[in-house]
Amino acid sequence: MVSVSIRKPVKIAAGISPIEAVRFTPAQKDIRSRKKNIKLNPVSMGIANFKRDRKKTISIIASLSLGGIILLVVSSVVLLRSPETLARQFFPDGDYKIYLDSEVTEEKTMAAGNPLNEELKQEILSIDGITDIIPSRQSLHATYKTEIHQAGGMCDMLTDQNYATVEAALTAGTMPTDSRSIVIDYNVVKKNEDMGVGSMVEISFGEGQPSVSVTISGLYAPAKAYSGHGRMHLDGATLFAPEALFHELHPEIASFDYSWSIVNDPKKTDYVGAELKNIVASHSNIALDEINTVIEYEEMTNSFAFGSMEVLSWLVFLFGVINLINTTLSNQIARKQENSVLRSIGLTQKQLCKMNICEGLCYALFATLATLIVGLPASIFACRKMSIGAFAGNVVPYKFPVLEMGLFILVLFGMEIILSVWTIRRQKKQSLIEQMRAME
């Protein structure tokens, strides 16, 4: 009888784990025992710690993923608006253009003998690396006026090369059907109430030159018909008119060539550029336009427009990192006694490190998933809208910002591993008894 009374309490005590013994207080009543078929290992224990406080877990994941979402959207838009892609719209054939650039008006320069002639063409074609020369614009400066409005701008000739482009850029009306019809920039009409589709305007090519009455047959969006030279493309077309109108107003001009596109071998771009500069320097009334000039300008524009957004995304991510560090450190301090008990019952330092690393990687993994699930559709939508506005209504295929997001994920996972290892090594400086007593 005495033997039974002794063995029973011993069996009960033997069935209590060290953690339950530490957490036991005299105030506990009606302790229920539940059996769960849980396989304990560092990974499962790390996942259990990750799910322990759901509100705190969600707040950490939200703060980390918010910075990632902003970074994904902004980086995708910046990648879409790459300076090279934007500049290539003005240089579809090669990396250089040669155009008229004179203090004298275009019609006088052309009437005296257009510098863009056959002799210059053959001289350029003799350069190693140049395969072709394409006349890209035939233009004159035009003055157009109504009874209450007068302004001027470059008028390009409608040719077989640009007809389809201008037609696709129409926002109202139709293409010219005769020599007395023109197409005009819709921004000009927006500023003048007395101008619109079907209205009459007086047009002349050059100051003091004869003018004729023409009808505005259509309006076009200049963003869909790229032209112009230099950084700002200030000499872009404002009007388009039939070839017959040019010859009617200036029959003395044989060639209306205003700009040539130089088709060159990409492998010999630098050499071609140097030779073209020498040719331009030896001739008057012409200038060289380079794609690198436009690329530099677009890079500067992008840095102003999107640089601040990228900085903001990294600042938001930094806030999430600080939140994660504070939570991780507070968790380690709060669980110091618990970790000590786990070590006292056989959990090795390596297993404890794995458990903490697993918990940290759960934060990083779910933050990455949240970033991709929310940020990817948002970035695709933003890029679609941006490409329609930047590329003449064309939807450019989406490109994932591998470099930026790879850096984001690397920092996220690397920081978690470093933080977990650092906290464990910090605890190693104290003995198990000191760590357990520190929380009493």
C-alpha positions as CSV (number, residue, x, y, z in Angstrom):
1,M,0.0,0.0,0.0
2,V,2.8,2.4,0.9
3,S,4.6,1.3,-2.3
4,V,1.6,2.3,-4.4
5,S,1.2,5.7,-2.7
6,I,4.8,6.5,-3.4
7,R,4.9,5.4,-7.1
8,K,1.8,7.3,-8.1
9,P,3.2,10.8,-7.4
10,V,6.5,9.8,-9.0
11,K,4.7,8.8,-12.2
12,I,2.8,12.0,-12.3
13,A,5.9,14.1,-11.8
14,A,7.8,12.1,-14.4
15,G,5.1,12.9,-17.0
16,I,5.5,16.6,-16.6
17,S,8.0,18.3,-19.0
18,P,10.6,20.7,-17.7
19,I,8.9,23.6,-19.5
20,E,5.5,22.8,-17.9
21,A,7.3,22.6,-14.5
22,V,8.8,26.1,-15.0
23,R,5.5,27.6,-16.0
24,F,3.6,25.9,-13.2
25,T,2.3,28.2,-10.4
26,P,0.2,27.4,-7.4
27,A,-2.7,29.4,-8.8
28,Q,-3.3,27.0,-11.6
29,K,-6.4,24.9,-11.4
30,D,-8.0,22.2,-13.5
31,I,-5.1,21.7,-15.8
32,R,-6.2,19.8,-18.8
33,S,-3.8,17.5,-20.6
34,R,-4.1,17.3,-24.4
35,K,-2.1,15.0,-26.6
36,K,-1.0,16.2,-30.0
37,N,0.9,14.2,-32.5
38,I,3.4,17.0,-33.2
39,K,6.9,16.0,-34.3
40,L,9.2,18.4,-32.5
41,N,12.2,19.6,-34.3
42,P,13.9,23.0,-34.8
43,V,11.9,23.7,-38.0
44,S,8.5,22.9,-36.4
45,M,9.3,24.8,-33.3
46,G,10.5,27.9,-35.3
47,I,7.2,27.8,-37.3
48,A,5.2,27.6,-34.0
49,N,7.1,30.6,-32.7
50,F,6.3,32.5,-35.9
51,K,2.5,31.8,-35.5
52,R,2.5,32.5,-31.7
53,D,1.4,36.2,-31.9
54,R,-0.7,36.6,-35.1
55,K,-1.3,40.4,-34.8
56,K,2.4,41.1,-34.4
57,T,3.3,38.7,-37.2
58,I,0.8,40.4,-39.6
59,S,2.1,43.9,-38.7
60,I,5.7,42.9,-39.4
61,I,4.9,41.2,-42.7
62,A,2.8,44.2,-43.7
63,S,5.5,46.7,-42.9
64,L,8.2,44.7,-44.7
65,S,6.0,44.0,-47.8
66,L,4.8,47.6,-48.1
67,G,8.3,48.8,-48.9
68,G,8.7,45.9,-51.3
69,I,5.4,46.6,-53.1
70,I,6.4,50.3,-53.7
71,L,9.9,49.2,-54.8
72,L,8.4,46.7,-57.3
73,V,6.0,49.1,-58.8
74,V,8.5,52.0,-59.1
75,S,11.3,49.8,-60.4
76,S,9.0,48.3,-63.0
77,V,7.9,51.7,-64.3
78,V,11.6,52.9,-64.4
79,L,12.5,49.8,-66.3
80,L,9.7,50.4,-68.7
81,R,10.8,54.0,-69.2
82,S,14.4,53.1,-69.8
83,P,16.2,56.1,-71.4
84,E,17.4,53.9,-74.2
85,T,13.9,52.8,-75.1
86,L,12.5,56.3,-75.0
87,A,15.4,57.7,-77.1
88,R,15.1,55.0,-79.7
89,Q,11.7,56.3,-80.6
90,F,13.4,59.3,-82.1
91,F,16.2,57.2,-83.6
92,P,14.5,54.2,-85.1
93,D,17.0,53.7,-87.9
94,G,20.4,54.4,-86.3
95,D,22.3,56.4,-83.6
96,Y,22.8,59.6,-85.5
97,K,20.9,62.2,-87.6
98,I,22.1,65.1,-89.7
99,Y,19.7,68.1,-90.0
100,L,19.6,71.7,-91.2
101,D,20.8,74.2,-88.6
102,S,21.2,77.7,-89.9
103,E,20.6,81.3,-88.8
104,V,18.9,81.8,-92.1
105,T,15.3,80.5,-92.5
106,E,14.9,77.0,-94.0
107,E,13.2,78.1,-97.2
108,K,16.1,80.5,-98.0
109,T,18.7,77.9,-97.2
110,M,17.0,75.4,-99.4
111,A,16.4,77.8,-102.2
112,A,20.1,78.7,-102.2
113,G,21.0,75.1,-102.5
114,N,20.1,72.5,-99.8
115,P,23.2,71.4,-97.9
116,L,21.6,68.0,-97.6
117,N,22.6,67.1,-101.2
118,E,23.9,64.1,-103.1
119,E,27.5,65.2,-102.6
120,L,27.1,65.2,-98.8
121,K,25.3,61.9,-99.0
122,Q,28.1,60.1,-100.8
123,E,30.7,61.6,-98.4
124,I,28.7,60.2,-95.5
125,L,28.2,56.8,-97.1
126,S,32.0,56.5,-97.6
127,I,32.4,56.2,-93.8
128,D,33.1,52.6,-92.7
129,G,30.2,51.4,-90.6
130,I,27.4,53.5,-92.4
131,T,25.1,51.3,-94.4
132,D,22.3,53.7,-95.5
133,I,20.9,57.2,-95.3
134,I,17.1,57.7,-95.0
135,P,15.5,61.1,-95.5
136,S,13.4,61.2,-92.4
137,R,11.8,64.7,-92.7
138,Q,11.0,67.2,-95.4
139,S,10.1,70.4,-93.6
140,L,9.7,74.1,-93.6
141,H,8.8,76.6,-90.9
142,A,5.2,77.6,-91.4
143,T,3.1,80.6,-90.1
144,Y,-0.6,79.9,-89.7
145,K,-3.2,82.5,-88.7
146,T,-6.9,83.1,-88.3
147,E,-8.8,86.3,-87.8
148,I,-7.8,86.5,-84.1
149,H,-4.8,84.1,-83.8
150,Q,-1.4,83.8,-85.4
151,A,1.5,81.4,-84.5
152,G,4.2,79.3,-86.2
153,G,5.8,75.9,-86.2
154,M,7.5,73.3,-88.3
155,C,5.4,71.9,-91.1
156,D,6.4,68.4,-92.3
157,M,5.6,67.0,-95.7
158,L,3.3,64.0,-95.8
159,T,5.2,61.2,-97.4
160,D,5.0,57.4,-97.9
161,Q,7.2,57.0,-94.9
162,N,5.2,59.0,-92.4
163,Y,1.7,58.8,-93.7
164,A,0.7,55.7,-91.7
165,T,2.2,57.1,-88.5
166,V,0.3,60.4,-88.8
167,E,-2.9,58.6,-89.6
168,A,-2.6,56.4,-86.6
169,A,-2.0,59.5,-84.4
170,L,-5.2,61.2,-85.5
171,T,-7.5,62.2,-82.6
172,A,-10.2,63.8,-84.8
173,G,-11.1,64.4,-88.4
174,T,-9.4,62.7,-91.4
175,M,-6.2,62.8,-93.4
176,P,-5.9,65.5,-96.1
177,T,-7.7,64.6,-99.4
178,D,-6.3,67.5,-101.5
179,S,-3.4,70.0,-101.6
180,R,-5.4,72.6,-99.6
181,S,-5.9,70.5,-96.5
182,I,-3.6,70.1,-93.5
183,V,-3.4,68.1,-90.2
184,I,-2.5,70.1,-87.1
185,D,-1.4,69.4,-83.5
186,Y,-4.5,69.1,-81.3
187,N,-2.8,71.1,-78.6
188,V,-2.8,74.2,-80.9
189,V,-6.6,73.8,-81.4
190,K,-7.2,73.4,-77.6
191,K,-5.7,76.9,-77.1
192,N,-7.7,78.6,-79.8
193,E,-11.5,78.5,-79.9
194,D,-11.6,79.7,-83.5
195,M,-9.7,76.7,-84.7
196,G,-11.0,73.1,-85.2
197,V,-11.7,70.4,-87.7
198,G,-13.2,72.0,-90.8
199,S,-12.1,75.6,-90.0
200,M,-10.0,77.7,-92.5
201,V,-6.5,79.1,-91.7
202,E,-4.0,81.2,-93.7
203,I,-0.7,79.4,-94.0
204,S,2.7,80.5,-95.4
205,F,6.2,79.1,-95.4
206,G,8.5,81.8,-94.2
207,E,8.1,85.4,-93.2
208,G,6.9,87.7,-96.1
209,Q,6.2,84.7,-98.3
210,P,2.8,84.3,-100.1
211,S,0.0,82.5,-98.2
212,V,-2.9,80.4,-99.1
213,S,-6.1,79.4,-97.3
214,V,-6.2,75.8,-96.2
215,T,-8.7,73.6,-94.3
216,I,-7.9,71.8,-91.1
217,S,-9.0,68.3,-92.0
218,G,-7.7,66.5,-88.9
219,L,-6.0,66.8,-85.5
220,Y,-3.2,64.5,-84.4
221,A,-1.4,63.7,-81.1
222,P,2.3,64.7,-81.3
223,A,3.2,62.1,-78.7
224,K,2.3,59.5,-81.3
225,A,4.3,61.0,-84.2
226,Y,7.8,61.5,-83.0
227,S,10.0,64.2,-84.5
228,G,12.5,66.8,-83.5
229,H,16.2,67.1,-82.7
230,G,18.2,67.8,-79.6
231,R,17.2,67.2,-76.0
232,M,13.9,69.0,-76.0
233,H,13.0,68.2,-79.7
234,L,12.0,71.9,-80.1
235,D,11.8,71.6,-83.9
236,G,9.2,68.9,-83.8
237,A,6.4,69.0,-86.3
238,T,3.3,71.1,-85.6
239,L,1.6,70.6,-88.9
240,F,1.5,68.1,-91.7
241,A,0.7,69.1,-95.3
242,P,0.7,67.4,-98.7
243,E,3.7,67.6,-101.0
244,A,1.7,69.6,-103.6
245,L,1.3,72.5,-101.1
246,F,5.1,72.7,-100.6
247,H,5.7,72.9,-104.3
248,E,2.9,75.4,-104.8
249,L,4.2,77.9,-102.3
250,H,7.9,77.3,-103.1
251,P,8.4,76.0,-106.7
252,E,12.0,77.3,-106.7
253,I,13.1,74.7,-104.1
254,A,14.2,71.3,-105.5
255,S,14.8,69.4,-102.3
256,F,12.8,69.9,-99.1
257,D,15.0,67.5,-97.1
258,Y,15.4,68.8,-93.5
259,S,16.7,65.7,-91.7
260,W,18.5,62.5,-92.5
261,S,18.6,59.3,-90.4
262,I,22.0,57.6,-90.5
263,V,21.9,53.8,-90.5
264,N,25.1,52.5,-88.9
265,D,26.6,49.3,-87.7
266,P,26.1,49.2,-83.9
267,K,29.6,47.8,-83.4
268,K,31.2,50.8,-85.0
269,T,29.0,53.5,-83.4
270,D,31.9,55.4,-81.8
271,Y,34.0,55.5,-85.0
272,V,31.0,56.6,-87.1
273,G,30.2,59.4,-84.6
274,A,33.7,60.7,-84.7
275,E,33.7,60.8,-88.5
276,L,30.3,62.4,-88.7
277,K,31.5,65.2,-86.4
278,N,34.4,65.9,-88.7
279,I,32.1,66.1,-91.7
280,V,29.6,68.4,-89.9
281,A,32.5,70.6,-88.8
282,S,33.7,71.0,-92.4
283,H,30.2,72.0,-93.7
284,S,27.9,74.9,-92.9
285,N,24.2,75.0,-92.1
286,I,24.0,71.4,-90.8
287,A,24.2,69.8,-87.4
288,L,24.6,66.4,-85.9
289,D,22.0,64.9,-83.5
290,E,23.1,61.9,-81.4
291,I,21.0,59.3,-79.5
292,N,23.3,59.7,-76.5
293,T,22.2,63.3,-76.1
294,V,18.6,62.1,-75.7
295,I,19.5,59.2,-73.4
296,E,21.3,61.6,-71.0
297,Y,18.3,63.9,-70.9
298,E,15.9,61.0,-70.3
299,E,18.2,59.7,-67.5
300,M,18.1,63.1,-65.9
301,T,14.3,63.2,-66.2
302,N,13.8,59.8,-64.8
303,S,16.1,60.6,-61.8
304,F,13.9,63.6,-60.9
305,A,10.6,61.8,-61.6
306,F,11.2,58.4,-60.0
307,G,14.4,58.7,-57.9
308,S,12.4,60.1,-55.0
309,M,9.9,57.3,-55.2
310,E,12.7,54.7,-55.1
311,V,14.1,56.4,-52.0
312,L,10.7,56.4,-50.4
313,S,10.3,52.7,-51.0
314,W,13.6,51.9,-49.4
315,L,12.7,54.1,-46.4
316,V,9.5,52.3,-45.9
317,F,11.4,49.0,-46.2
318,L,13.9,50.3,-43.6
319,F,11.0,51.1,-41.3
320,G,9.8,47.5,-41.6
321,V,13.4,46.2,-40.9
322,I,13.6,48.3,-37.8
323,N,10.2,47.0,-36.7
324,L,11.4,43.4,-37.3
325,I,14.7,44.0,-35.4
326,N,12.8,45.3,-32.4
327,T,10.4,42.5,-32.4
328,T,13.1,39.8,-32.8
329,L,15.2,41.3,-30.0
330,S,12.2,41.6,-27.7
331,N,11.1,38.0,-28.5
332,Q,14.6,36.7,-27.7
333,I,14.7,38.5,-24.4
334,A,11.2,37.3,-23.5
335,R,12.1,33.7,-24.5
336,K,15.5,33.7,-22.8
337,Q,14.3,31.5,-20.0
338,E,12.3,29.2,-22.3
339,N,15.4,28.8,-24.6
340,S,17.5,28.0,-21.5
341,V,15.1,25.3,-20.5
342,L,15.1,23.8,-24.0
343,R,18.9,23.7,-23.9
344,S,18.7,22.1,-20.4
345,I,16.6,19.2,-21.7
346,G,19.0,18.4,-24.6
347,L,18.4,21.1,-27.3
348,T,21.8,21.9,-28.7
349,Q,23.1,25.3,-29.5
350,K,23.0,24.5,-33.2
351,Q,19.4,23.3,-33.0
352,L,18.4,26.5,-31.1
353,C,20.0,28.6,-33.8
354,K,18.1,26.6,-36.5
355,M,14.9,27.3,-34.7
356,N,15.4,31.0,-34.6
357,I,16.6,31.1,-38.2
358,C,13.5,29.2,-39.3
359,E,11.3,31.7,-37.5
360,G,13.1,34.6,-39.1
361,L,12.9,33.0,-42.6
362,C,9.2,32.7,-42.1
363,Y,8.9,36.4,-41.8
364,A,11.1,36.9,-44.9
365,L,9.2,34.3,-46.9
366,F,5.7,35.6,-46.2
367,A,6.8,39.2,-46.7
368,T,8.2,38.2,-50.1
369,L,5.0,36.4,-51.1
370,A,2.9,39.3,-50.0
371,T,5.1,41.7,-52.1
372,L,4.7,39.5,-55.2
373,I,1.0,38.7,-54.8
374,V,0.0,42.4,-54.3
375,G,2.9,44.2,-56.1
376,L,3.1,42.2,-59.3
377,P,-0.5,42.9,-60.5
378,A,-0.1,46.5,-59.4
379,S,3.1,47.0,-61.3
380,I,1.7,45.3,-64.4
381,F,-1.3,47.6,-64.3
382,A,0.9,50.7,-63.8
383,C,3.3,49.7,-66.6
384,R,0.4,49.1,-69.0
385,K,-1.1,52.6,-68.3
386,M,2.4,54.2,-68.5
387,S,3.3,52.4,-71.8
388,I,0.1,53.6,-73.5
389,G,1.0,57.2,-72.6
390,A,4.7,57.0,-73.3
391,F,4.8,54.8,-76.4
392,A,2.0,56.2,-78.7
393,G,-0.7,53.9,-77.4
394,N,1.3,50.7,-77.7
395,V,1.5,48.3,-74.8
396,V,5.1,47.3,-74.1
397,P,5.7,43.8,-72.7
398,Y,6.2,43.9,-69.0
399,K,9.7,43.4,-67.7
400,F,10.3,42.2,-64.1
401,P,12.9,44.3,-62.2
402,V,15.2,41.3,-61.4
403,L,18.1,43.4,-60.0
404,E,16.0,45.6,-57.7
405,M,13.8,42.8,-56.3
406,G,16.8,40.4,-56.1
407,L,18.6,42.9,-53.9
408,F,15.4,43.4,-51.8
409,I,15.0,39.6,-51.2
410,L,18.8,39.2,-50.6
411,V,18.7,41.9,-47.9
412,L,15.5,40.6,-46.4
413,F,16.7,37.0,-46.0
414,G,20.3,37.8,-45.2
415,M,19.3,40.2,-42.5
416,E,17.0,37.6,-40.9
417,I,19.8,35.0,-40.8
418,I,22.4,37.5,-39.4
419,L,20.0,38.7,-36.8
420,S,19.1,35.2,-35.6
421,V,22.7,34.1,-35.4
422,W,23.7,37.2,-33.6
423,T,21.1,36.9,-30.9
424,I,22.0,33.2,-30.2
425,R,25.7,34.0,-29.9
426,R,24.8,36.8,-27.6
427,Q,23.0,34.4,-25.3
428,K,26.0,32.0,-25.3
429,K,28.0,34.5,-23.2
430,Q,25.7,33.6,-20.2
431,S,25.4,30.2,-18.5
432,L,22.1,28.3,-18.5
433,I,21.5,29.0,-14.8
434,E,22.2,32.7,-15.2
435,Q,19.7,32.9,-18.1
436,M,17.0,31.1,-16.2
437,R,17.5,33.2,-13.1
438,A,17.5,36.5,-15.1
439,M,13.8,36.1,-15.7
440,E,12.8,35.2,-12.1
